[in-house]
Amino acid sequence: MFKLFEAFGQKIETIGTKFLFIALAIVYIWIGAMKFTVYEANGIAPLVSNSPVLGWLYNYFSIHTFSSLLGILELLVGLLILSRFVSAKLSAVGAFLSCILFLTTLSFMVSTPGVFEPSLGFPALSVAPGQFLLKDLVFLGASVFALGESLKAARR
């Protein structure tokens, strides 16, 4: 009976790993494509403008241009991650970039006003931007997993 559970568990893990790569790619491609819209460009502006890591870029690029450049990067990352089914090395590059992007967005939790809900006291998060940003912790975990799995597969 244990062998049956072990085999079933291995199959589920394989399906889950493939699904994770596909889901991460879909998120990047979908959100990356949205970065070309005025709606999305204006939506990320408060996060970017308050960031010591990225805010200075608005001195050189308009809100829309920066958002479009970020969209190109996100589309590229999504395609690189999706390439896992063809090239583990390319996927590792995409997953590494994904880790950097999610570390950057998680830094917005420190730099963006309104992340914490003062009426509830610390550490209560506001719905937006607090809870919106917190989900990136899961995406960072998925990116780290994808990076490790891709690097392991590239060695084979």
Helices and strands as residue ranges (DSSP letters): H 2-34, H 38-49, G 55-59, H 63-82, G 83-85, H 88-111, I 127-131, H 132-134, H 136-155
